[in-house]
């Protein structure tokens, strides 16, 4: 038998997934509590306790990103032994190269823009951005590069740029150019 807390967590997980779909399909402005309740198939009144406003919904949608990235990277790190292949796998895992990561990137790009003006999103954005930076640092460590802040800053910035460019180029174009840019960067960084 499930507890009330478990039911609430399951509903919230479903609601966050629905929020991500709305953001990807229609943009952040379409992310109203009513639209979200309709998309998730839950009553608006049941959402009012845990997600009472659009701001809270945006915060919860952004909060869900960092753990997903960390879980994916942890799974990858367990399967690889280091070197250029591990660096490439880790960094490629951030790029929107499949439907799941494209959905994540939609949320990342849309809500990072919101974080510029929403104080409640700024600390959450810093956590997500820190997670992306940590993945970049892991990639560099796999290449034997440690403690080079300039290389880390460069790679971190490059990854955000590649994510944004892949999202802006549309689904119909091949993402192979971004993978080629990443490969060139890895070679330049020591791989």
Secondary structure, DSSP 8 states (H G I E B T S, - for coil): ---HHHHHHHHHHHHHHHHHHHHHHH-GGG--HHHHHHHHT--HHHHTTT--SHHHHHHHHHHHHHHHHHHHHHHHHHH--SHHHHHHHHHHTTS--SHHHHHHHHHHHHHHHHHTT-HHHHHHHHHHHHHHHHHHHHHHHHTT--S-HHHHHHHHHHHHHHHHHHHHT-TTS-THHHHHHHHHHHHHHT-
